[in-house]
Amino acid sequence: MPAIAKTVTGLSAAAARGFADSYGKDPETVWSAPGRVNLIGEHTDYNQGLVLPFAIEQRTVVAAARGAGNVVAVTSTLYPGQVRARLAEIAPGAVSGWSAYPFGVAWALNEPGGLGGGVELFIDSLVPAGGGLSSSAALEIAVACALNELWALSASRPQLVHASQRAENEVVGAPTGIMDQFASLLGEAGSAVFLDCRTEQTQIVPLRLREAGLELVLIDTGERHAHASGGYAARRASCERAARELGVTSLRDIGVDDLDRIARVLDEETFRRARHVVTENERVAATVRALGEGDLAAVGRLLTASHRSMRDDFEISTPALDLAVDVALGADALGARMTGGGFGGAAIAITGRDGVAGLTRSALEAFGTAGMPAPRVEVVRPSAGARREA
């Protein structure tokens, strides 16, 4: 059993013990859900576009049981104290802080028919917060799956995804799309999830990297971001403005052949934001085709082109993320790009298995020379989605 799997198994047992210590009884169920790395397709999800994420081995665990009355209680090893709220009183603007994520999921699942009841949750996680690995979606999906069971909701997978997205959009206040939640819920070992965010159709796409002697390497810069503030919301607003000015439902309706035309309609900055989304959709589709053909060199080139677009057109990279990508390419990676919403977080690279150690040394040396904190460099492998642990 891989070391990380042992860690997740231990985390589940520890969460069950933590639940018992916090609430004086055993949990009725324990669920886990993974973080995700987006191979390619950044800021396309809320534009009804195409994305290609994969679930990772690091997971968030939720131990849960029904509780008395109509109260939702949340405890976590990650934050001090216990937070409680009456289910009927949870609403957008009524809760804040980290507990807004589990409270928001409870609100979204309960709102349609008031089918929920009191519940007690204990949360632990191996997914680093703010690192571009979607710790928020891992938490939301794990909580959604636990509540779906405890409240006997029989919710479909898309319903769980949309409840989680509503929690993040309306209660937390982060204007994110549906990619992260779908990846956390549907991921499969060794594969990515190709998602059309307009139709919500999904396809499991085998990556076959290990058979080719390749690994996915994550370079976590240590810079932390918060999607509920600043640049992420501004980029989404730019995309929505572009769609309005172009008279389309979303930028999904614009193709690469339209770029010359829309450049004459939009102001320079808004055009660059739109150009990133339009060309990124094309890169995602091309990546899926290349994976099907086994052309991993082409996949690498597409990843690198994606980073340049995010750096130059969408302007969501940082000097640390650019350095991580440059180091990876200098260490003979097939391709590299920042991953996640931007403004911090991590980069992902495809490199030969024999090149991982050299890439790691190069990254540590380059960041030290630049006077930046040492990055965390590790191999990440596509893993399974949400599952019941106990």
Backbone torsions as a table, in degrees:
resi	resn	phi	psi	omega
1	MET	NA	129.4	-179.4
2	PRO	-58.5	153.8	-176.9
3	ALA	-59.0	-40.4	-177.3
4	ILE	-64.8	-35.4	178.9
5	ALA	-63.9	-41.1	176.1
6	LYS	-60.5	-39.7	179.5
7	THR	-63.4	-42.9	179.1
8	VAL	-65.0	-41.1	176.7
9	THR	-60.6	-43.5	177.1
10	GLY	-65.0	-36.8	178.8
11	LEU	-63.5	-40.0	178.9
12	SER	-63.4	-44.4	178.5
13	ALA	-64.5	-40.7	179.1
14	ALA	-65.1	-37.2	178.5
15	ALA	-65.4	-38.7	177.6
16	ALA	-64.1	-40.8	177.4
17	ARG	-67.2	-40.7	178.0
18	GLY	-62.4	-38.4	176.9
19	PHE	-61.2	-47.5	-178.7
20	ALA	-61.1	-40.6	178.6
21	ASP	-65.9	-35.2	-176.1
22	SER	-79.3	-35.9	-170.9
23	TYR	-117.7	-3.6	176.1
24	GLY	72.7	24.7	178.0
25	LYS	-160.3	167.9	178.5
26	ASP	-82.2	150.2	174.8
27	PRO	-69.5	153.5	175.1
28	GLU	-84.0	-24.8	-177.8
29	THR	-155.9	153.5	174.4
30	VAL	-132.9	124.2	179.6
31	TRP	-120.6	150.6	172.2
32	SER	-131.5	153.9	175.5
33	ALA	-143.9	145.4	-175.3
34	PRO	-89.1	159.2	162.6
35	GLY	-72.9	-175.1	-179.6
36	ARG	-145.6	154.7	167.0
37	VAL	-115.5	134.9	176.8
38	ASN	-92.2	113.7	-179.9
39	LEU	-63.5	-45.7	176.7
40	ILE	-165.2	151.1	-178.6
41	GLY	110.2	70.0	-173.6
42	GLU	-104.6	132.0	-179.8
43	HIS	62.7	21.1	173.8
44	THR	-95.7	-19.9	-172.3
45	ASP	-65.5	-45.4	-179.3
46	TYR	-78.0	-2.6	171.8
47	ASN	-101.4	20.1	178.4
48	GLN	59.5	34.2	-175.5
49	GLY	-102.4	-153.8	-173.8
50	LEU	-110.8	142.3	179.8
51	VAL	-142.0	158.8	-179.0
52	LEU	-141.7	71.9	178.4
53	PRO	-90.4	168.8	169.8
54	PHE	-139.4	147.2	176.5
55	ALA	-73.4	149.8	-178.9
56	ILE	-114.2	172.6	-175.6
57	GLU	-74.5	-27.9	177.5
58	GLN	-68.1	132.9	-171.6
59	ARG	-133.7	160.4	170.0
60	THR	-107.9	137.3	-177.0
61	VAL	-116.4	137.7	176.7
62	VAL	-126.5	117.2	170.5
63	ALA	-95.7	134.9	-169.8
64	ALA	-147.2	156.3	173.7
65	ALA	-157.6	159.6	174.3
66	ARG	-69.0	145.5	-178.5
67	GLY	-122.4	175.9	-178.1
68	ALA	-74.7	150.7	174.5
69	GLY	63.3	-143.0	-175.0
70	ASN	-120.9	32.3	-172.7
71	VAL	-104.3	135.3	171.7
72	VAL	-100.8	120.3	179.3
73	ALA	-113.8	135.9	-176.8
74	VAL	-131.7	128.0	175.7
75	THR	-129.3	147.6	-179.9
76	SER	-147.9	147.9	172.5
77	THR	-70.5	-16.7	-174.2
78	LEU	-85.5	-19.2	-177.4
79	TYR	-138.8	145.6	-176.6
80	PRO	-74.7	151.3	172.2
81	GLY	78.7	175.5	177.3
82	GLN	-115.6	137.2	-179.6
83	VAL	-113.1	134.3	-177.4
84	ARG	-130.5	146.5	176.5
85	ALA	-153.5	142.7	174.5
86	ARG	-70.8	133.3	-175.7
87	LEU	-55.7	-40.7	-177.5
88	ALA	-68.3	-17.0	-176.6
89	GLU	-100.5	-5.2	177.6
90	ILE	-76.8	127.1	-178.1
91	ALA	-162.8	163.1	175.3
92	PRO	-54.1	130.3	179.8
93	GLY	87.5	-9.3	-175.9
94	ALA	-94.2	-18.1	-179.4
95	VAL	-132.1	157.9	-179.1
96	SER	-151.1	174.3	-179.9
97	GLY	78.3	-170.6	-174.6
98	TRP	-61.7	-31.9	-177.3
99	SER	-69.4	-12.0	177.3
100	ALA	-62.6	-26.5	179.5
101	TYR	-67.6	-57.6	178.3
102	PRO	-67.0	-38.3	177.0
103	PHE	-61.4	-40.7	-179.5
104	GLY	-63.2	-39.5	177.4
105	VAL	-64.2	-43.6	177.8
106	ALA	-60.1	-42.9	179.0
107	TRP	-61.8	-46.9	-176.2
108	ALA	-66.7	-38.6	179.7
109	LEU	-74.0	-29.8	-177.0
110	ASN	-84.7	-28.3	-169.8
111	GLU	-58.7	-41.7	-174.9
112	PRO	-58.6	-39.0	-176.3
113	GLY	-138.8	6.9	-179.2
114	GLY	58.7	41.7	-174.4
115	LEU	-89.7	-9.4	-176.2
116	GLY	-78.2	177.6	176.9
117	GLY	-154.7	-169.7	179.1
118	GLY	-59.5	143.5	-179.1
119	VAL	-151.6	147.8	178.8
120	GLU	-122.9	131.6	-173.9
121	LEU	-127.1	141.3	171.9
122	PHE	-128.0	127.7	-169.0
123	ILE	-122.6	135.5	170.8
124	ASP	-140.8	159.9	-173.7
125	SER	-155.3	148.7	170.3
126	LEU	-106.4	0.1	-178.6
127	VAL	-89.4	117.1	-177.9
128	PRO	-65.5	132.6	-179.0
129	ALA	-73.2	138.6	174.9
130	GLY	74.1	10.1	-176.2
131	GLY	-97.5	11.8	-179.6
132	GLY	80.2	14.0	-178.8
133	LEU	-109.3	11.6	175.7
134	SER	59.9	54.9	172.5
135	SER	-60.1	-31.2	-178.9
136	SER	-66.6	-44.6	-179.9
137	ALA	-66.8	-37.8	177.5
138	ALA	-59.4	-43.8	178.3
139	LEU	-65.2	-46.6	-177.9
140	GLU	-61.6	-46.1	-176.7
141	ILE	-68.4	-40.6	177.6
142	ALA	-61.1	-43.9	178.3
143	VAL	-66.0	-43.3	-179.0
144	ALA	-60.6	-42.4	179.8
145	CYS	-66.1	-40.5	178.8
146	ALA	-64.9	-44.1	180.0
147	LEU	-69.2	-35.7	177.0
148	ASN	-58.0	-39.2	178.0
149	GLU	-73.4	-50.2	-175.0
150	LEU	-64.6	-36.4	-178.3
151	TRP	-92.6	1.9	178.4
152	ALA	51.1	49.5	-175.5
153	LEU	-83.1	-24.7	-175.3
154	SER	54.0	37.6	-179.8
155	ALA	-70.5	144.2	176.6
156	SER	-75.6	166.9	177.8
157	ARG	-59.5	-46.7	176.6
158	PRO	-60.4	-35.2	178.3
159	GLN	-65.6	-39.6	176.8
160	LEU	-64.5	-40.4	178.0
161	VAL	-61.8	-48.0	-175.9
162	HIS	-71.1	-31.3	173.7
163	ALA	-64.1	-41.3	178.9
164	SER	-66.4	-41.1	178.1
165	GLN	-64.7	-41.4	178.4
166	ARG	-62.0	-39.1	177.5
167	ALA	-57.3	-46.0	-176.9
168	GLU	-73.0	-41.2	-178.8
169	ASN	-71.6	-48.3	-168.1
170	GLU	-96.0	-32.4	-178.0
171	VAL	-96.9	-48.3	177.5
172	VAL	-74.0	-38.5	179.8
173	GLY	94.7	19.8	177.3
174	ALA	-102.3	122.3	-173.1
175	PRO	-82.3	59.6	-176.7
176	THR	-89.1	165.6	177.5
177	GLY	-94.0	-154.1	-173.9
178	ILE	-107.7	-1.4	-174.9
179	MET	-59.6	-50.1	-172.5
180	ASP	-61.4	-42.0	-178.4
181	GLN	-68.0	-40.8	177.1
182	PHE	-62.6	-42.4	-179.7
183	ALA	-63.8	-43.0	-179.2
184	SER	-65.5	-33.4	-176.8
185	LEU	-83.9	-38.4	-167.8
186	LEU	-107.3	-3.7	-174.9
187	GLY	-53.3	151.1	175.6
188	GLU	-133.4	149.0	-178.8
189	ALA	-58.3	134.6	175.7
190	GLY	75.6	5.7	-172.7
191	SER	-136.4	161.9	171.9
192	ALA	-109.0	164.6	178.8
193	VAL	-108.1	110.7	175.8
194	PHE	-85.4	115.8	-174.5
195	LEU	-121.9	127.4	169.8
196	ASP	-92.8	109.0	-172.9
197	CYS	-74.6	-9.1	174.5
198	ARG	-84.9	-50.6	-177.3
199	THR	-89.6	-16.9	-175.0
200	GLU	63.9	20.9	171.9
201	GLN	-77.3	140.8	-178.7
202	THR	-125.0	154.4	176.7
203	GLN	-143.2	129.6	175.7
204	ILE	-81.5	123.9	-175.2
205	VAL	-115.2	109.4	176.8
206	PRO	-62.2	135.9	-179.7
207	LEU	-90.1	-34.6	177.1
208	ARG	55.3	33.2	-179.9
209	LEU	-72.4	-43.0	-175.0
210	ARG	-66.0	-34.3	177.6
211	GLU	-64.0	-26.6	179.6
212	ALA	-92.6	8.0	180.0
213	GLY	74.9	24.9	-176.8
214	LEU	-114.1	156.7	175.9
215	GLU	-133.4	154.8	170.0
216	LEU	-96.0	123.0	-177.6
217	VAL	-113.4	128.9	178.5
218	LEU	-99.1	129.4	175.9
219	ILE	-115.1	99.5	-177.5
220	ASP	-88.3	114.7	-176.0
221	THR	-72.0	-17.7	-175.7
222	GLY	87.2	-12.0	175.4
223	GLU	-70.7	134.2	-177.6
224	ARG	-113.5	141.5	-178.3
225	HIS	-121.5	170.3	175.3
226	ALA	-137.0	112.8	-175.8
227	HIS	-66.8	-20.7	-176.6
228	ALA	-75.1	-2.3	-176.1
229	SER	-135.8	158.5	163.7
230	GLY	66.0	-126.6	-165.6
231	GLY	-62.3	-37.8	-178.4
232	TYR	-60.3	-49.0	-180.0
233	ALA	-62.8	-37.1	179.5
234	ALA	-65.7	-38.2	179.1
235	ARG	-67.3	-40.6	178.4
236	ARG	-63.7	-41.3	178.4
237	ALA	-62.0	-38.0	177.6
238	SER	-62.2	-41.8	179.3
239	CYS	-65.5	-41.4	179.0
240	GLU	-66.3	-38.3	177.2
241	ARG	-64.2	-42.1	178.6
242	ALA	-60.6	-44.7	-179.9
243	ALA	-61.3	-42.8	178.9
244	ARG	-61.7	-46.3	-176.4
245	GLU	-67.8	-26.7	179.3
246	LEU	-91.0	-5.6	177.1
247	GLY	71.5	31.8	179.3
248	VAL	-121.5	160.8	-180.0
249	THR	-64.5	-43.2	178.2
250	SER	-155.8	171.0	179.7
251	LEU	-68.1	-10.0	173.3
252	ARG	-59.8	-25.6	-177.7
253	ASP	-80.5	-2.6	-179.8
254	ILE	-105.9	133.0	179.2
255	GLY	-107.7	170.8	-179.9
256	VAL	-59.1	-34.6	-179.9
257	ASP	-67.4	-15.4	-179.8
258	ASP	-88.7	-7.0	-170.0
259	LEU	-62.3	-42.2	179.1
260	ASP	-60.2	-39.0	-179.7
261	ARG	-67.7	-46.9	-174.5
262	ILE	-73.3	-18.9	176.1
263	ALA	-63.3	-25.4	179.3
264	ARG	-84.9	-9.5	-176.7
265	VAL	-102.0	-40.9	-173.3
266	LEU	-94.4	153.5	171.5
267	ASP	-67.0	164.0	-169.7
268	GLU	-59.2	-45.1	-178.2
269	GLU	-68.3	-45.4	-179.9
270	THR	-62.7	-36.6	176.9
271	PHE	-62.0	-43.8	-179.8
272	ARG	-63.6	-38.2	176.7
273	ARG	-61.8	-45.5	179.7
274	ALA	-65.6	-40.0	-179.0
275	ARG	-60.8	-39.2	177.3
276	HIS	-58.9	-48.5	-176.4
277	VAL	-63.0	-44.5	-177.7
278	VAL	-64.0	-47.7	-178.5
279	THR	-72.6	-29.0	178.2
280	GLU	-66.8	-39.1	174.9
281	ASN	-58.2	-41.6	178.3
282	GLU	-64.4	-39.1	-179.9
283	ARG	-67.0	-37.7	177.9
284	VAL	-62.4	-49.2	-180.0
285	ALA	-60.1	-40.7	179.6
286	ALA	-67.1	-34.4	178.3
287	THR	-66.1	-42.1	178.1
288	VAL	-62.0	-41.5	178.0
289	ARG	-64.4	-43.7	-178.7
290	ALA	-64.1	-39.2	177.2
291	LEU	-63.4	-40.5	178.2
292	GLY	-63.5	-29.6	-179.7
293	GLU	-91.6	-4.4	-178.3
294	GLY	73.7	20.1	-178.3
295	ASP	-93.3	80.3	-174.8
296	LEU	-74.8	-24.5	174.4
297	ALA	-63.2	-39.9	177.2
298	ALA	-65.8	-38.6	176.4
299	VAL	-58.0	-45.2	179.0
300	GLY	-59.6	-43.5	179.8
301	ARG	-62.9	-37.4	179.8
302	LEU	-67.5	-38.7	177.3
303	LEU	-61.8	-44.7	-179.0
304	THR	-65.3	-39.9	176.6
305	ALA	-62.8	-36.6	177.5
306	SER	-61.6	-42.9	179.8
307	HIS	-63.3	-42.9	-179.9
308	ARG	-60.0	-38.8	179.2
309	SER	-65.8	-40.9	179.1
310	MET	-69.3	-33.8	179.4
311	ARG	-72.1	-44.9	-169.9
312	ASP	-95.9	-41.6	-176.3
313	ASP	-91.5	-45.4	-177.0
314	PHE	-92.1	-18.3	175.4
315	GLU	51.9	55.9	179.2
316	ILE	-121.2	3.0	177.0
317	SER	-83.9	177.2	177.7
318	THR	-136.8	164.8	176.8
319	PRO	-56.0	-37.1	179.7
320	ALA	-67.5	-41.7	178.0
321	LEU	-66.5	-40.7	177.5
322	ASP	-62.6	-39.9	179.0
323	LEU	-64.3	-41.8	179.1
324	ALA	-59.6	-43.1	179.5
325	VAL	-66.8	-44.9	-179.3
326	ASP	-62.0	-40.7	179.1
327	VAL	-63.0	-45.0	-179.1
328	ALA	-60.8	-45.2	-179.8
329	LEU	-66.7	-35.7	177.2
330	GLY	-68.2	-22.4	177.6
331	ALA	-94.7	20.9	173.4
332	ASP	72.0	25.6	170.5
333	ALA	-63.7	148.2	176.6
334	LEU	-66.5	-30.0	179.9
335	GLY	-174.9	160.6	179.9
336	ALA	-156.9	152.3	177.6
337	ARG	-159.1	155.9	168.3
338	MET	-68.2	152.9	-179.4
339	THR	-132.0	144.1	-177.7
340	GLY	102.6	-172.1	-173.1
341	GLY	-72.2	-15.2	178.2
342	GLY	99.2	-175.9	-179.9
343	PHE	63.5	29.3	-176.5
344	GLY	134.1	-178.5	177.2
345	GLY	100.1	-134.8	-166.9
346	ALA	-132.3	162.8	171.1
347	ALA	-116.2	156.8	179.4
348	ILE	-124.0	141.9	179.9
349	ALA	-136.5	147.3	171.0
350	ILE	-102.9	120.3	-177.0
351	THR	-142.2	161.5	177.0
352	GLY	-64.7	147.4	-179.2
353	ARG	-57.0	-36.7	-179.4
354	ASP	-74.5	-11.2	-177.9
355	GLY	-97.6	-1.6	-175.6
356	VAL	-63.8	-45.6	-177.9
357	ALA	-62.5	-41.8	179.1
358	GLY	-66.2	-41.2	177.3
359	LEU	-61.1	-42.0	179.7
360	THR	-61.1	-46.8	179.0
361	ARG	-61.8	-42.9	-179.1
362	SER	-63.3	-41.1	-179.9
363	ALA	-64.5	-45.8	-179.8
364	LEU	-62.2	-41.8	-179.9
365	GLU	-66.9	-44.7	-177.1
366	ALA	-66.1	-41.3	179.4
367	PHE	-67.1	-37.9	177.2
368	GLY	-64.1	-43.4	179.0
369	THR	-62.0	-35.6	-179.9
370	ALA	-80.3	-2.8	-179.2
371	GLY	73.8	23.2	179.0
372	MET	-101.4	153.0	175.9
373	PRO	-57.7	146.8	-179.2
374	ALA	-61.5	131.6	177.8
375	PRO	-77.1	160.2	171.3
376	ARG	-96.0	121.6	-176.8
377	VAL	-117.1	125.1	-179.3
378	GLU	-153.7	153.9	173.6
379	VAL	-76.3	135.2	174.8
380	VAL	-119.6	140.6	-176.7
381	ARG	-125.4	135.3	177.7
382	PRO	-55.9	133.4	-171.3
383	SER	-131.0	-178.5	-178.6
384	ALA	-77.4	156.0	178.4
385	GLY	-80.6	-160.5	-175.3
386	ALA	-57.3	144.5	179.5
387	ARG	-155.2	156.9	175.4
388	ARG	-82.0	125.2	-178.6
389	GLU	-92.2	-30.9	-177.8
390	ALA	-161.5	NA	NA
